[in-house]
Every structure is written in C-alpha cells, then in structure tokens.
Amino acid sequence: MGQVARNLCDVAEGEYRVFYVAKFEDAVYVLHVLAKKTRKASSLDVELAKKRYRELLERRK
C-alpha cells in the first residue's frame, strides 16, 4: 500500500477497518471504511483504497 496507512477502530456497535492517508499537512483523507468481519481485509477493499489513493494524488497535483 505504500503511503496508505491502515488502522482498526473500535466503535460502539462493532469494529471497523479504516483506510486513510495522513501524509499531507492540510488534511487526513479517509479512503475507505468497512465493517470488520475477518482478520484480513478483502483484496477488493484493498484495491478500492489503492484506487482512491491514486485518484487523490491526481487531484492534488
């Protein structure tokens, strides 16, 4: 994932996995959030977060 950090957050009604970018001074970008049902995120979720990260980098140029 390179610069994309992953974090697991506990929420009152369950657990969620959050893909976010915190490398820019002006903002933290949430790329994708999903309900945590397994120990590992699916490849579709990871690919979606990567796609959104690439799109974010294009918009910030």
C-alpha positions as CSV (number, residue, x, y, z in Angstrom):
1,M,0.0,0.0,0.0
2,G,3.0,2.3,0.2
3,Q,2.0,5.6,1.9
4,V,-1.5,4.4,2.8
5,A,-1.8,3.6,6.5
6,R,-4.4,1.2,7.8
7,N,-6.0,1.3,11.2
8,L,-8.7,-0.6,13.1
9,C,-11.1,1.4,15.2
10,D,-13.4,0.1,17.8
11,V,-16.9,1.7,17.5
12,A,-19.8,1.2,19.9
13,E,-21.8,-1.0,17.5
14,G,-18.9,-3.1,16.1
15,E,-15.4,-2.9,14.7
16,Y,-14.5,-1.2,11.5
17,R,-11.4,-1.1,9.4
18,V,-10.4,2.4,8.1
19,F,-8.0,3.1,5.2
20,Y,-6.7,6.6,5.5
21,V,-3.9,8.9,4.3
22,A,-2.2,11.1,6.9
23,K,0.8,12.3,4.9
24,F,-0.4,15.7,3.9
25,E,-0.1,18.8,6.2
26,D,-3.5,20.2,5.4
27,A,-5.8,17.1,5.8
28,V,-6.3,13.5,6.7
29,Y,-8.2,11.7,3.9
30,V,-10.4,8.7,4.6
31,L,-10.2,6.4,1.6
32,H,-12.5,3.5,2.6
33,V,-14.3,2.2,5.7
34,L,-15.7,-1.3,6.1
35,A,-17.2,-3.4,8.9
36,K,-14.6,-5.8,10.2
37,K,-15.8,-9.3,9.8
38,T,-12.5,-11.2,9.4
39,R,-8.8,-10.6,10.4
40,K,-7.8,-9.6,6.9
41,A,-9.4,-7.0,4.5
42,S,-10.5,-8.5,1.2
43,S,-8.5,-7.8,-1.9
44,L,-11.4,-5.9,-3.3
45,D,-11.4,-3.5,-0.4
46,V,-7.6,-3.0,-0.6
47,E,-7.8,-2.4,-4.3
48,L,-10.6,0.2,-3.8
49,A,-8.5,2.0,-1.3
50,K,-5.5,2.0,-3.6
51,K,-7.6,3.3,-6.5
52,R,-8.9,6.1,-4.3
53,Y,-5.4,7.0,-3.2
54,R,-4.2,7.2,-6.8
55,E,-7.2,9.5,-7.6
56,L,-6.4,11.6,-4.6
57,L,-2.8,12.1,-5.7
58,E,-4.1,13.1,-9.2
59,R,-6.5,15.7,-7.8
60,R,-3.8,17.2,-5.5
61,K,-1.4,17.8,-8.4
